[in-house]
Amino acid sequence: MARITFFSTPEPRQYHYTPRYYDERKERLEELYKKYGRTPEGEKRAEEQLAAEEAAGAHPKEHYVPGSLIHGAYARARQNAAEPHNRTRSRLKKILTVGSILLIIVLVWFLSKGFLQMTR
């Protein structure tokens, strides 16, 4: 059921957690240890690959921002689902608002006219 609202609802507050101690290099090295193993040879290969990545300046992953994957996902989904109807709904809201204001003005005018006739 469609709801007619004259005021927009505020966006919910977002929670943003930034860890105090975060070593991106150490985390990447742990991933490489999992890939190559904890043997001396695997650790050597992992450290060589990490050094090569750092020398090339390539970051295999983008910098992660907490909540970036889900931030606004619900709102985007709702907007994409209702996109064709947005113009029609906003036009309908304007027509209903102007019509109700005119109706109130006409009712006040008739009531005041009737009140004046009663007082004579």
Protein Blocks (a to p, Z undefined) as FASTA:
>chain_A
ZZddfbdcddddddddddfbdcfklmmmmmmmmmnopafklmmmmmmmmmmmmmnopafb
acddehklmgoklmmmmmmmmmmmmmmmmmmmmmmmmmmmmmmmmmmmmmmmmmmmmmZZ
